[in-house]
Amino acid sequence: MLMIAGTILFVIGLAVTYGDRIPFLGRLPGDIHFEGKGSSFHFPVVTCIVISVIATVVLNFLGRK
């Protein structure tokens, strides 16, 4: 169980470190982005949903006996 948790944390760390290089991540249709005078706001709604669905499927697959 500890090795699985370590692997998951490693993959999350890679995604955070190299996430800018993935072309579609954070720029999907439905993501919210506002730019104003000297400030900007970005909330990747659809990207969060896609990551959640993928994580759910993977964890359900790993949890089956």
PDBQT receptor file of N, H, CA, C and O in Angstrom, charges set to zero:
ATOM      1  N   MET A   1       0.829  -1.190   0.000  1.00  0.00    +0.000 N 
ATOM      2  CA  MET A   1       0.000   0.000   0.000  1.00  0.00    +0.000 C 
ATOM      3  C   MET A   1       0.879   1.262   0.000  1.00  0.00    +0.000 C 
ATOM      4  O   MET A   1       0.564   2.258  -0.650  1.00  0.00    +0.000 OA
ATOM      5  N   LEU A   2       1.983   1.189   0.744  1.00  0.00    +0.000 N 
ATOM      6  H   LEU A   2       2.240   0.379   1.272  1.00  0.00    +0.000 HD
ATOM      7  CA  LEU A   2       2.887   2.324   0.805  1.00  0.00    +0.000 C 
ATOM      8  C   LEU A   2       3.551   2.588  -0.548  1.00  0.00    +0.000 C 
ATOM      9  O   LEU A   2       3.775   3.741  -0.917  1.00  0.00    +0.000 OA
ATOM     10  N   MET A   3       3.862   1.533  -1.277  1.00  0.00    +0.000 N 
ATOM     11  H   MET A   3       3.680   0.596  -0.977  1.00  0.00    +0.000 HD
ATOM     12  CA  MET A   3       4.472   1.699  -2.597  1.00  0.00    +0.000 C 
ATOM     13  C   MET A   3       3.485   2.306  -3.588  1.00  0.00    +0.000 C 
ATOM     14  O   MET A   3       3.877   3.115  -4.429  1.00  0.00    +0.000 OA
ATOM     15  N   ILE A   4       2.224   1.930  -3.502  1.00  0.00    +0.000 N 
ATOM     16  H   ILE A   4       1.906   1.273  -2.819  1.00  0.00    +0.000 HD
ATOM     17  CA  ILE A   4       1.206   2.511  -4.382  1.00  0.00    +0.000 C 
ATOM     18  C   ILE A   4       1.027   3.988  -4.073  1.00  0.00    +0.000 C 
ATOM     19  O   ILE A   4       0.933   4.805  -4.990  1.00  0.00    +0.000 OA
ATOM     20  N   ALA A   5       0.978   4.341  -2.790  1.00  0.00    +0.000 N 
ATOM     21  H   ALA A   5       1.054   3.678  -2.046  1.00  0.00    +0.000 HD
ATOM     22  CA  ALA A   5       0.841   5.744  -2.400  1.00  0.00    +0.000 C 
ATOM     23  C   ALA A   5       2.049   6.558  -2.877  1.00  0.00    +0.000 C 
ATOM     24  O   ALA A   5       1.895   7.686  -3.346  1.00  0.00    +0.000 OA
ATOM     25  N   GLY A   6       3.239   5.985  -2.756  1.00  0.00    +0.000 N 
ATOM     26  H   GLY A   6       3.363   5.069  -2.376  1.00  0.00    +0.000 HD
ATOM     27  CA  GLY A   6       4.447   6.670  -3.232  1.00  0.00    +0.000 C 
ATOM     28  C   GLY A   6       4.440   6.875  -4.732  1.00  0.00    +0.000 C 
ATOM     29  O   GLY A   6       4.852   7.927  -5.222  1.00  0.00    +0.000 OA
ATOM     30  N   THR A   7       3.977   5.881  -5.460  1.00  0.00    +0.000 N 
ATOM     31  H   THR A   7       3.643   5.027  -5.062  1.00  0.00    +0.000 HD
ATOM     32  CA  THR A   7       3.894   5.990  -6.917  1.00  0.00    +0.000 C 
ATOM     33  C   THR A   7       2.894   7.064  -7.319  1.00  0.00    +0.000 C 
ATOM     34  O   THR A   7       3.156   7.852  -8.228  1.00  0.00    +0.000 OA
ATOM     35  N   ILE A   8       1.760   7.097  -6.653  1.00  0.00    +0.000 N 
ATOM     36  H   ILE A   8       1.546   6.457  -5.915  1.00  0.00    +0.000 HD
ATOM     37  CA  ILE A   8       0.742   8.117  -6.948  1.00  0.00    +0.000 C 
ATOM     38  C   ILE A   8       1.287   9.510  -6.657  1.00  0.00    +0.000 C 
ATOM     39  O   ILE A   8       1.082  10.428  -7.451  1.00  0.00    +0.000 OA
ATOM     40  N   LEU A   9       1.974   9.681  -5.538  1.00  0.00    +0.000 N 
ATOM     41  H   LEU A   9       2.140   8.935  -4.893  1.00  0.00    +0.000 HD
ATOM     42  CA  LEU A   9       2.567  10.982  -5.218  1.00  0.00    +0.000 C 
ATOM     43  C   LEU A   9       3.643  11.374  -6.222  1.00  0.00    +0.000 C 
ATOM     44  O   LEU A   9       3.779  12.550  -6.562  1.00  0.00    +0.000 OA
ATOM     45  N   PHE A  10       4.406  10.398  -6.697  1.00  0.00    +0.000 N 
ATOM     46  H   PHE A  10       4.296   9.443  -6.421  1.00  0.00    +0.000 HD
ATOM     47  CA  PHE A  10       5.425  10.662  -7.708  1.00  0.00    +0.000 C 
ATOM     48  C   PHE A  10       4.793  11.144  -9.008  1.00  0.00    +0.000 C 
ATOM     49  O   PHE A  10       5.272  12.101  -9.615  1.00  0.00    +0.000 OA
ATOM     50  N   VAL A  11       3.723  10.488  -9.437  1.00  0.00    +0.000 N 
ATOM     51  H   VAL A  11       3.333   9.710  -8.944  1.00  0.00    +0.000 HD
ATOM     52  CA  VAL A  11       3.032  10.875 -10.669  1.00  0.00    +0.000 C 
ATOM     53  C   VAL A  11       2.410  12.268 -10.520  1.00  0.00    +0.000 C 
ATOM     54  O   VAL A  11       2.456  13.074 -11.449  1.00  0.00    +0.000 OA
ATOM     55  N   ILE A  12       1.837  12.543  -9.367  1.00  0.00    +0.000 N 
ATOM     56  H   ILE A  12       1.800  11.888  -8.612  1.00  0.00    +0.000 HD
ATOM     57  CA  ILE A  12       1.279  13.879  -9.127  1.00  0.00    +0.000 C 
ATOM     58  C   ILE A  12       2.380  14.931  -9.164  1.00  0.00    +0.000 C 
ATOM     59  O   ILE A  12       2.186  16.016  -9.713  1.00  0.00    +0.000 OA
ATOM     60  N   GLY A  13       3.524  14.618  -8.589  1.00  0.00    +0.000 N 
ATOM     61  H   GLY A  13       3.682  13.736  -8.144  1.00  0.00    +0.000 HD
ATOM     62  CA  GLY A  13       4.653  15.552  -8.627  1.00  0.00    +0.000 C 
ATOM     63  C   GLY A  13       5.133  15.820 -10.038  1.00  0.00    +0.000 C 
ATOM     64  O   GLY A  13       5.455  16.957 -10.381  1.00  0.00    +0.000 OA
ATOM     65  N   LEU A  14       5.185  14.780 -10.859  1.00  0.00    +0.000 N 
ATOM     66  H   LEU A  14       4.924  13.856 -10.580  1.00  0.00    +0.000 HD
ATOM     67  CA  LEU A  14       5.555  14.968 -12.263  1.00  0.00    +0.000 C 
ATOM     68  C   LEU A  14       4.534  15.826 -12.995  1.00  0.00    +0.000 C 
ATOM     69  O   LEU A  14       4.899  16.681 -13.803  1.00  0.00    +0.000 OA
ATOM     70  N   ALA A  15       3.260  15.597 -12.714  1.00  0.00    +0.000 N 
ATOM     71  H   ALA A  15       2.964  14.903 -12.058  1.00  0.00    +0.000 HD
ATOM     72  CA  ALA A  15       2.206  16.382 -13.366  1.00  0.00    +0.000 C 
ATOM     73  C   ALA A  15       2.294  17.854 -12.972  1.00  0.00    +0.000 C 
ATOM     74  O   ALA A  15       2.078  18.733 -13.807  1.00  0.00    +0.000 OA
ATOM     75  N   VAL A  16       2.603  18.122 -11.726  1.00  0.00    +0.000 N 
ATOM     76  H   VAL A  16       2.778  17.408 -11.048  1.00  0.00    +0.000 HD
ATOM     77  CA  VAL A  16       2.737  19.513 -11.285  1.00  0.00    +0.000 C 
ATOM     78  C   VAL A  16       3.972  20.159 -11.902  1.00  0.00    +0.000 C 
ATOM     79  O   VAL A  16       3.929  21.312 -12.330  1.00  0.00    +0.000 OA
ATOM     80  N   THR A  17       5.072  19.412 -11.944  1.00  0.00    +0.000 N 
ATOM     81  H   THR A  17       5.108  18.476 -11.595  1.00  0.00    +0.000 HD
ATOM     82  CA  THR A  17       6.318  19.959 -12.472  1.00  0.00    +0.000 C 
ATOM     83  C   THR A  17       6.260  20.189 -13.976  1.00  0.00    +0.000 C 
ATOM     84  O   THR A  17       6.677  21.240 -14.462  1.00  0.00    +0.000 OA
ATOM     85  N   TYR A  18       5.751  19.220 -14.704  1.00  0.00    +0.000 N 
ATOM     86  H   TYR A  18       5.412  18.366 -14.309  1.00  0.00    +0.000 HD
ATOM     87  CA  TYR A  18       5.761  19.296 -16.161  1.00  0.00    +0.000 C 
ATOM     88  C   TYR A  18       4.375  19.528 -16.759  1.00  0.00    +0.000 C 
ATOM     89  O   TYR A  18       4.179  19.300 -17.953  1.00  0.00    +0.000 OA
ATOM     90  N   GLY A  19       3.429  19.968 -15.969  1.00  0.00    +0.000 N 
ATOM     91  H   GLY A  19       3.588  20.153 -14.999  1.00  0.00    +0.000 HD
ATOM     92  CA  GLY A  19       2.069  20.186 -16.437  1.00  0.00    +0.000 C 
ATOM     93  C   GLY A  19       1.946  21.263 -17.500  1.00  0.00    +0.000 C 
ATOM     94  O   GLY A  19       1.037  21.217 -18.328  1.00  0.00    +0.000 OA
ATOM     95  N   ASP A  20       2.853  22.232 -17.484  1.00  0.00    +0.000 N 
ATOM     96  H   ASP A  20       3.591  22.269 -16.811  1.00  0.00    +0.000 HD
ATOM     97  CA  ASP A  20       2.817  23.302 -18.487  1.00  0.00    +0.000 C 
ATOM     98  C   ASP A  20       3.140  22.788 -19.883  1.00  0.00    +0.000 C 
ATOM     99  O   ASP A  20       2.744  23.399 -20.876  1.00  0.00    +0.000 OA
ATOM    100  N   ARG A  21       3.844  21.689 -19.966  1.00  0.00    +0.000 N 
ATOM    101  H   ARG A  21       4.166  21.193 -19.160  1.00  0.00    +0.000 HD
ATOM    102  CA  ARG A  21       4.263  21.165 -21.269  1.00  0.00    +0.000 C 
ATOM    103  C   ARG A  21       3.204  20.281 -21.923  1.00  0.00    +0.000 C 
ATOM    104  O   ARG A  21       3.334  19.927 -23.094  1.00  0.00    +0.000 OA
ATOM    105  N   ILE A  22       2.163  19.923 -21.181  1.00  0.00    +0.000 N 
ATOM    106  H   ILE A  22       2.058  20.211 -20.230  1.00  0.00    +0.000 HD
ATOM    107  CA  ILE A  22       1.065  19.147 -21.756  1.00  0.00    +0.000 C 
ATOM    108  C   ILE A  22       0.139  20.146 -22.444  1.00  0.00    +0.000 C 
ATOM    109  O   ILE A  22      -0.437  21.003 -21.773  1.00  0.00    +0.000 OA
ATOM    110  N   PRO A  23      -0.020  20.061 -23.756  1.00  0.00    +0.000 N 
ATOM    111  CA  PRO A  23      -0.673  21.136 -24.501  1.00  0.00    +0.000 C 
ATOM    112  C   PRO A  23      -2.141  21.373 -24.169  1.00  0.00    +0.000 C 
ATOM    113  O   PRO A  23      -2.585  22.520 -24.204  1.00  0.00    +0.000 OA
ATOM    114  N   PHE A  24      -2.909  20.340 -23.851  1.00  0.00    +0.000 N 
ATOM    115  H   PHE A  24      -2.548  19.408 -23.823  1.00  0.00    +0.000 HD
ATOM    116  CA  PHE A  24      -4.339  20.518 -23.649  1.00  0.00    +0.000 C 
ATOM    117  C   PHE A  24      -4.709  20.734 -22.192  1.00  0.00    +0.000 C 
ATOM    118  O   PHE A  24      -5.825  21.172 -21.913  1.00  0.00    +0.000 OA
ATOM    119  N   LEU A  25      -3.823  20.447 -21.254  1.00  0.00    +0.000 N 
ATOM    120  H   LEU A  25      -2.916  20.091 -21.480  1.00  0.00    +0.000 HD
ATOM    121  CA  LEU A  25      -4.142  20.519 -19.834  1.00  0.00    +0.000 C 
ATOM    122  C   LEU A  25      -4.313  21.963 -19.391  1.00  0.00    +0.000 C 
ATOM    123  O   LEU A  25      -3.386  22.765 -19.508  1.00  0.00    +0.000 OA
ATOM    124  N   GLY A  26      -5.481  22.292 -18.888  1.00  0.00    +0.000 N 
ATOM    125  H   GLY A  26      -6.234  21.640 -18.792  1.00  0.00    +0.000 HD
ATOM    126  CA  GLY A  26      -5.759  23.645 -18.421  1.00  0.00    +0.000 C 
ATOM    127  C   GLY A  26      -6.292  24.570 -19.491  1.00  0.00    +0.000 C 
ATOM    128  O   GLY A  26      -6.569  25.737 -19.214  1.00  0.00    +0.000 OA
ATOM    129  N   ARG A  27      -6.440  24.081 -20.692  1.00  0.00    +0.000 N 
ATOM    130  H   ARG A  27      -6.214  23.133 -20.916  1.00  0.00    +0.000 HD
ATOM    131  CA  ARG A  27      -6.924  24.921 -21.794  1.00  0.00    +0.000 C 
ATOM    132  C   ARG A  27      -8.084  24.257 -22.535  1.00  0.00    +0.000 C 
ATOM    133  O   ARG A  27      -8.271  24.487 -23.730  1.00  0.00    +0.000 OA
ATOM    134  N   LEU A  28      -8.845  23.451 -21.843  1.00  0.00    +0.000 N 
ATOM    135  H   LEU A  28      -8.694  23.265 -20.873  1.00  0.00    +0.000 HD
ATOM    136  CA  LEU A  28      -9.974  22.771 -22.455  1.00  0.00    +0.000 C 
ATOM    137  C   LEU A  28     -11.156  23.732 -22.587  1.00  0.00    +0.000 C 
ATOM    138  O   LEU A  28     -11.255  24.696 -21.828  1.00  0.00    +0.000 OA
ATOM    139  N   PRO A  29     -12.048  23.479 -23.539  1.00  0.00    +0.000 N 
ATOM    140  CA  PRO A  29     -13.260  24.291 -23.632  1.00  0.00    +0.000 C 
ATOM    141  C   PRO A  29     -14.073  24.146 -22.344  1.00  0.00    +0.000 C 
ATOM    142  O   PRO A  29     -14.292  23.031 -21.869  1.00  0.00    +0.000 OA
ATOM    143  N   GLY A  30     -14.507  25.239 -21.795  1.00  0.00    +0.000 N 
ATOM    144  H   GLY A  30     -14.330  26.144 -22.180  1.00  0.00    +0.000 HD
ATOM    145  CA  GLY A  30     -15.251  25.226 -20.541  1.00  0.00    +0.000 C 
ATOM    146  C   GLY A  30     -14.436  25.714 -19.364  1.00  0.00    +0.000 C 
ATOM    147  O   GLY A  30     -14.997  25.991 -18.303  1.00  0.00    +0.000 OA
ATOM    148  N   ASP A  31     -13.123  25.829 -19.521  1.00  0.00    +0.000 N 
ATOM    149  H   ASP A  31     -12.668  25.605 -20.383  1.00  0.00    +0.000 HD
ATOM    150  CA  ASP A  31     -12.290  26.399 -18.468  1.00  0.00    +0.000 C 
ATOM    151  C   ASP A  31     -12.521  27.910 -18.413  1.00  0.00    +0.000 C 
ATOM    152  O   ASP A  31     -12.674  28.562 -19.445  1.00  0.00    +0.000 OA
ATOM    153  N   ILE A  32     -12.543  28.449 -17.210  1.00  0.00    +0.000 N 
ATOM    154  H   ILE A  32     -12.418  27.919 -16.371  1.00  0.00    +0.000 HD
ATOM    155  CA  ILE A  32     -12.853  29.864 -17.019  1.00  0.00    +0.000 C 
ATOM    156  C   ILE A  32     -11.556  30.664 -16.981  1.00  0.00    +0.000 C 
ATOM    157  O   ILE A  32     -10.621  30.319 -16.258  1.00  0.00    +0.000 OA
ATOM    158  N   HIS A  33     -11.513  31.732 -17.766  1.00  0.00    +0.000 N 
ATOM    159  H   HIS A  33     -12.272  32.012 -18.353  1.00  0.00    +0.000 HD
ATOM    160  CA  HIS A  33     -10.340  32.607 -17.785  1.00  0.00    +0.000 C 
ATOM    161  C   HIS A  33     -10.790  34.048 -18.013  1.00  0.00    +0.000 C 
ATOM    162  O   HIS A  33     -11.403  34.362 -19.034  1.00  0.00    +0.000 OA
ATOM    163  N   PHE A  34     -10.485  34.910 -17.065  1.00  0.00    +0.000 N 
ATOM    164  H   PHE A  34      -9.987  34.655 -16.236  1.00  0.00    +0.000 HD
ATOM    165  CA  PHE A  34     -10.793  36.335 -17.168  1.00  0.00    +0.000 C 
ATOM    166  C   PHE A  34      -9.507  37.127 -17.061  1.00  0.00    +0.000 C 
ATOM    167  O   PHE A  34      -8.633  36.810 -16.254  1.00  0.00    +0.000 OA
ATOM    168  N   GLU A  35      -9.398  38.160 -17.880  1.00  0.00    +0.000 N 
ATOM    169  H   GLU A  35     -10.109  38.418 -18.535  1.00  0.00    +0.000 HD
ATOM    170  CA  GLU A  35      -8.260  39.067 -17.785  1.00  0.00    +0.000 C 
ATOM    171  C   GLU A  35      -8.785  40.480 -17.588  1.00  0.00    +0.000 C 
ATOM    172  O   GLU A  35      -9.683  40.927 -18.302  1.00  0.00    +0.000 OA
ATOM    173  N   GLY A  36      -8.222  41.167 -16.623  1.00  0.00    +0.000 N 
ATOM    174  H   GLY A  36      -7.493  40.804 -16.043  1.00  0.00    +0.000 HD
ATOM    175  CA  GLY A  36      -8.607  42.545 -16.351  1.00  0.00    +0.000 C 
ATOM    176  C   GLY A  36      -7.381  43.436 -16.411  1.00  0.00    +0.000 C 
ATOM    177  O   GLY A  36      -6.333  43.040 -16.921  1.00  0.00    +0.000 OA
ATOM    178  N   LYS A  37      -7.525  44.632 -15.889  1.00  0.00    +0.000 N 
ATOM    179  H   LYS A  37      -8.376  44.953 -15.475  1.00  0.00    +0.000 HD
ATOM    180  CA  LYS A  37      -6.399  45.576 -15.856  1.00  0.00    +0.000 C 
ATOM    181  C   LYS A  37      -5.384  45.112 -14.814  1.00  0.00    +0.000 C 
ATOM    182  O   LYS A  37      -5.607  45.250 -13.612  1.00  0.00    +0.000 OA
ATOM    183  N   GLY A  38      -4.295  44.574 -15.276  1.00  0.00    +0.000 N 
ATOM    184  H   GLY A  38      -4.114  44.461 -16.253  1.00  0.00    +0.000 HD
ATOM    185  CA  GLY A  38      -3.206  44.182 -14.385  1.00  0.00    +0.000 C 
ATOM    186  C   GLY A  38      -3.459  42.907 -13.595  1.00  0.00    +0.000 C 
ATOM    187  O   GLY A  38      -2.669  42.584 -12.708  1.00  0.00    +0.000 OA
ATOM    188  N   SER A  39      -4.512  42.181 -13.876  1.00  0.00    +0.000 N 
ATOM    189  H   SER A  39      -5.154  42.444 -14.596  1.00  0.00    +0.000 HD
ATOM    190  CA  SER A  39      -4.758  40.942 -13.154  1.00  0.00    +0.000 C 
ATOM    191  C   SER A  39      -5.456  39.941 -14.067  1.00  0.00    +0.000 C 
ATOM    192  O   SER A  39      -6.039  40.308 -15.087  1.00  0.00    +0.000 OA
ATOM    193  N   SER A  40      -5.384  38.689 -13.685  1.00  0.00    +0.000 N 
ATOM    194  H   SER A  40      -4.910  38.391 -12.856  1.00  0.00    +0.000 HD
ATOM    195  CA  SER A  40      -6.070  37.650 -14.445  1.00  0.00    +0.000 C 
ATOM    196  C   SER A  40      -6.530  36.563 -13.481  1.00  0.00    +0.000 C 
ATOM    197  O   SER A  40      -5.959  36.380 -12.406  1.00  0.00    +0.000 OA
ATOM    198  N   PHE A  41      -7.563  35.854 -13.885  1.00  0.00    +0.000 N 
ATOM    199  H   PHE A  41      -8.027  36.002 -14.759  1.00  0.00    +0.000 HD
ATOM    200  CA  PHE A  41      -8.122  34.771 -13.086  1.00  0.00    +0.000 C 
ATOM    201  C   PHE A  41      -8.340  33.581 -14.004  1.00  0.00    +0.000 C 
ATOM    202  O   PHE A  41      -8.942  33.711 -15.070  1.00  0.00    +0.000 OA
ATOM    203  N   HIS A  42      -7.848  32.417 -13.587  1.00  0.00    +0.000 N 
ATOM    204  H   HIS A  42      -7.360  32.311 -12.721  1.00  0.00    +0.000 HD
ATOM    205  CA  HIS A  42      -7.997  31.208 -14.392  1.00  0.00    +0.000 C 
ATOM    206  C   HIS A  42      -8.435  30.078 -13.482  1.00  0.00    +0.000 C 
ATOM    207  O   HIS A  42      -7.778  29.785 -12.483  1.00  0.00    +0.000 OA
ATOM    208  N   PHE A  43      -9.562  29.434 -13.832  1.00  0.00    +0.000 N 
ATOM    209  H   PHE A  43     -10.096  29.672 -14.643  1.00  0.00    +0.000 HD
ATOM    210  CA  PHE A  43     -10.026  28.269 -13.087  1.00  0.00    +0.000 C 
ATOM    211  C   PHE A  43     -10.376  27.174 -14.071  1.00  0.00    +0.000 C 
ATOM    212  O   PHE A  43     -11.359  27.298 -14.801  1.00  0.00    +0.000 OA
ATOM    213  N   PRO A  44      -9.592  26.096 -14.110  1.00  0.00    +0.000 N 
ATOM    214  CA  PRO A  44      -9.798  25.028 -15.092  1.00  0.00    +0.000 C 
ATOM    215  C   PRO A  44     -10.891  24.043 -14.663  1.00  0.00    +0.000 C 
ATOM    216  O   PRO A  44     -10.588  22.948 -14.188  1.00  0.00    +0.000 OA
ATOM    217  N   VAL A  45     -12.154  24.428 -14.828  1.00  0.00    +0.000 N 
ATOM    218  H   VAL A  45     -12.401  25.317 -15.213  1.00  0.00    +0.000 HD
ATOM    219  CA  VAL A  45     -13.281  23.612 -14.385  1.00  0.00    +0.000 C 
ATOM    220  C   VAL A  45     -13.310  22.266 -15.103  1.00  0.00    +0.000 C 
ATOM    221  O   VAL A  45     -13.347  21.220 -14.454  1.00  0.00    +0.000 OA
ATOM    222  N   VAL A  46     -13.295  22.281 -16.407  1.00  0.00    +0.000 N 
ATOM    223  H   VAL A  46     -13.265  23.130 -16.934  1.00  0.00    +0.000 HD
ATOM    224  CA  VAL A  46     -13.399  21.045 -17.189  1.00  0.00    +0.000 C 
ATOM    225  C   VAL A  46     -12.162  20.175 -16.989  1.00  0.00    +0.000 C 
ATOM    226  O   VAL A  46     -12.274  18.950 -16.934  1.00  0.00    +0.000 OA
ATOM    227  N   THR A  47     -11.000  20.780 -16.880  1.00  0.00    +0.000 N 
ATOM    228  H   THR A  47     -10.909  21.775 -16.924  1.00  0.00    +0.000 HD
ATOM    229  CA  THR A  47      -9.777  20.020 -16.633  1.00  0.00    +0.000 C 
ATOM    230  C   THR A  47      -9.870  19.284 -15.298  1.00  0.00    +0.000 C 
ATOM    231  O   THR A  47      -9.456  18.129 -15.205  1.00  0.00    +0.000 OA
ATOM    232  N   CYS A  48     -10.400  19.927 -14.278  1.00  0.00    +0.000 N 
ATOM    233  H   CYS A  48     -10.737  20.866 -14.354  1.00  0.00    +0.000 HD
ATOM    234  CA  CYS A  48     -10.575  19.280 -12.971  1.00  0.00    +0.000 C 
ATOM    235  C   CYS A  48     -11.536  18.098 -13.063  1.00  0.00    +0.000 C 
ATOM    236  O   CYS A  48     -11.309  17.060 -12.441  1.00  0.00    +0.000 OA
ATOM    237  N   ILE A  49     -12.607  18.256 -13.837  1.00  0.00    +0.000 N 
ATOM    238  H   ILE A  49     -12.791  19.100 -14.342  1.00  0.00    +0.000 HD
ATOM    239  CA  ILE A  49     -13.570  17.169 -14.005  1.00  0.00    +0.000 C 
ATOM    240  C   ILE A  49     -12.923  15.995 -14.734  1.00  0.00    +0.000 C 
ATOM    241  O   ILE A  49     -13.116  14.843 -14.344  1.00  0.00    +0.000 OA
ATOM    242  N   VAL A  50     -12.162  16.274 -15.779  1.00  0.00    +0.000 N 
ATOM    243  H   VAL A  50     -12.005  17.209 -16.096  1.00  0.00    +0.000 HD
ATOM    244  CA  VAL A  50     -11.494  15.204 -16.540  1.00  0.00    +0.000 C 
ATOM    245  C   VAL A  50     -10.493  14.462 -15.656  1.00  0.00    +0.000 C 
ATOM    246  O   VAL A  50     -10.446  13.232 -15.682  1.00  0.00    +0.000 OA
ATOM    247  N   ILE A  51      -9.704  15.178 -14.885  1.00  0.00    +0.000 N 
ATOM    248  H   ILE A  51      -9.742  16.177 -14.864  1.00  0.00    +0.000 HD
ATOM    249  CA  ILE A  51      -8.728  14.548 -13.992  1.00  0.00    +0.000 C 
ATOM    250  C   ILE A  51      -9.445  13.720 -12.936  1.00  0.00    +0.000 C 
ATOM    251  O   ILE A  51      -8.982  12.635 -12.583  1.00  0.00    +0.000 OA
ATOM    252  N   SER A  52     -10.566  14.216 -12.428  1.00  0.00    +0.000 N 
ATOM    253  H   SER A  52     -10.942  15.097 -12.715  1.00  0.00    +0.000 HD
ATOM    254  CA  SER A  52     -11.337  13.480 -11.427  1.00  0.00    +0.000 C 
ATOM    255  C   SER A  52     -11.888  12.177 -11.990  1.00  0.00    +0.000 C 
ATOM    256  O   SER A  52     -11.840  11.146 -11.318  1.00  0.00    +0.000 OA
ATOM    257  N   VAL A  53     -12.406  12.208 -13.206  1.00  0.00    +0.000 N 
ATOM    258  H   VAL A  53     -12.445  13.045 -13.751  1.00  0.00    +0.000 HD
ATOM    259  CA  VAL A  53     -12.946  10.995 -13.826  1.00  0.00    +0.000 C 
ATOM    260  C   VAL A  53     -11.830   9.979 -14.063  1.00  0.00    +0.000 C 
ATOM    261  O   VAL A  53     -12.005   8.789 -13.797  1.00  0.00    +0.000 OA
ATOM    262  N   ILE A  54     -10.696  10.438 -14.556  1.00  0.00    +0.000 N 
ATOM    263  H   ILE A  54     -10.554  11.404 -14.772  1.00  0.00    +0.000 HD
ATOM    264  CA  ILE A  54      -9.568   9.531 -14.801  1.00  0.00    +0.000 C 
ATOM    265  C   ILE A  54      -9.073   8.923 -13.491  1.00  0.00    +0.000 C 
ATOM    266  O   ILE A  54      -8.803   7.724 -13.427  1.00  0.00    +0.000 OA
ATOM    267  N   ALA A  55      -8.953   9.740 -12.450  1.00  0.00    +0.000 N 
ATOM    268  H   ALA A  55      -9.172  10.714 -12.502  1.00  0.00    +0.000 HD
ATOM    269  CA  ALA A  55      -8.501   9.236 -11.153  1.00  0.00    +0.000 C 
ATOM    270  C   ALA A  55      -9.496   8.232 -10.572  1.00  0.00    +0.000 C 
ATOM    271  O   ALA A  55      -9.090   7.234  -9.978  1.00  0.00    +0.000 OA
ATOM    272  N   THR A  56     -10.786   8.486 -10.738  1.00  0.00    +0.000 N 
ATOM    273  H   THR A  56     -11.116   9.297 -11.221  1.00  0.00    +0.000 HD
ATOM    274  CA  THR A  56     -11.809   7.562 -10.243  1.00  0.00    +0.000 C 
ATOM    275  C   THR A  56     -11.717   6.209 -10.942  1.00  0.00    +0.000 C 
ATOM    276  O   THR A  56     -11.786   5.164 -10.295  1.00  0.00    +0.000 OA
ATOM    277  N   VAL A  57     -11.562   6.233 -12.252  1.00  0.00    +0.000 N 
ATOM    278  H   VAL A  57     -11.505   7.082 -12.777  1.00  0.00    +0.000 HD
ATOM    279  CA  VAL A  57     -11.461   4.979 -13.004  1.00  0.00    +0.000 C 
ATOM    280  C   VAL A  57     -10.205   4.209 -12.608  1.00  0.00    +0.000 C 
ATOM    281  O   VAL A  57     -10.260   2.995 -12.416  1.00  0.00    +0.000 OA
ATOM    282  N   VAL A  58      -9.089   4.895 -12.487  1.00  0.00    +0.000 N 
ATOM    283  H   VAL A  58      -9.045   5.881 -12.643  1.00  0.00    +0.000 HD
ATOM    284  CA  VAL A  58      -7.825   4.226 -12.117  1.00  0.00    +0.000 C 
ATOM    285  C   VAL A  58      -7.913   3.652 -10.714  1.00  0.00    +0.000 C 
ATOM    286  O   VAL A  58      -7.516   2.509 -10.490  1.00  0.00    +0.000 OA
ATOM    287  N   LEU A  59      -8.425   4.421  -9.769  1.00  0.00    +0.000 N 
ATOM    288  H   LEU A  59      -8.747   5.350  -9.950  1.00  0.00    +0.000 HD
ATOM    289  CA  LEU A  59      -8.508   3.934  -8.391  1.00  0.00    +0.000 C 
ATOM    290  C   LEU A  59      -9.516   2.801  -8.252  1.00  0.00    +0.000 C 
ATOM    291  O   LEU A  59      -9.305   1.888  -7.454  1.00  0.00    +0.000 OA
ATOM    292  N   ASN A  60     -10.605   2.842  -9.013  1.00  0.00    +0.000 N 
ATOM    293  H   ASN A  60     -10.776   3.584  -9.661  1.00  0.00    +0.000 HD
ATOM    294  CA  ASN A  60     -11.550   1.718  -8.987  1.00  0.00    +0.000 C 
ATOM    295  C   ASN A  60     -10.919   0.462  -9.585  1.00  0.00    +0.000 C 
ATOM    296  O   ASN A  60     -11.155  -0.645  -9.101  1.00  0.00    +0.000 OA
ATOM    297  N   PHE A  61     -10.130   0.630 -10.620  1.00  0.00    +0.000 N 
ATOM    298  H   PHE A  61      -9.939   1.529 -11.014  1.00  0.00    +0.000 HD
ATOM    299  CA  PHE A  61      -9.441  -0.504 -11.228  1.00  0.00    +0.000 C 
ATOM    300  C   PHE A  61      -8.428  -1.108 -10.258  1.00  0.00    +0.000 C 
ATOM    301  O   PHE A  61      -8.323  -2.329 -10.149  1.00  0.00    +0.000 OA
ATOM    302  N   LEU A  62      -7.687  -0.258  -9.558  1.00  0.00    +0.000 N 
ATOM    303  H   LEU A  62      -7.773   0.734  -9.647  1.00  0.00    +0.000 HD
ATOM    304  CA  LEU A  62      -6.686  -0.738  -8.607  1.00  0.00    +0.000 C 
ATOM    305  C   LEU A  62      -7.328  -1.332  -7.348  1.00  0.00    +0.000 C 
ATOM    306  O   LEU A  62      -6.733  -2.191  -6.697  1.00  0.00    +0.000 OA
ATOM    307  N   GLY A  63      -8.532  -0.881  -7.008  1.00  0.00    +0.000 N 
ATOM    308  H   GLY A  63      -9.015  -0.183  -7.537  1.00  0.00    +0.000 HD
ATOM    309  CA  GLY A  63      -9.194  -1.354  -5.797  1.00  0.00    +0.000 C 
ATOM    310  C   GLY A  63      -9.919  -2.676  -5.950  1.00  0.00    +0.000 C 
ATOM    311  O   GLY A  63     -10.340  -3.264  -4.954  1.00  0.00    +0.000 OA
ATOM    312  N   ARG A  64     -10.072  -3.148  -7.149  1.00  0.00    +0.000 N 
ATOM    313  H   ARG A  64      -9.731  -2.670  -7.959  1.00  0.00    +0.000 HD
ATOM    314  CA  ARG A  64     -10.769  -4.433  -7.377  1.00  0.00    +0.000 C 
ATOM    315  C   ARG A  64      -9.863  -5.587  -6.987  1.00  0.00    +0.000 C 
ATOM    316  O   ARG A  64      -8.648  -5.540  -7.183  1.00  0.00    +0.000 OA
ATOM    317  N   LYS A  65     -10.469  -6.613  -6.437  1.00  0.00    +0.000 N 
ATOM    318  H   LYS A  65     -11.456  -6.651  -6.278  1.00  0.00    +0.000 HD
ATOM    319  CA  LYS A  65      -9.675  -7.776  -6.009  1.00  0.00    +0.000 C 
ATOM    320  C   LYS A  65      -9.947  -8.956  -6.886  1.00  0.00    +0.000 C 
ATOM    321  O   LYS A  65      -9.371 -10.024  -6.680  1.00  0.00    +0.000 OA
TER     322      LYS A  65
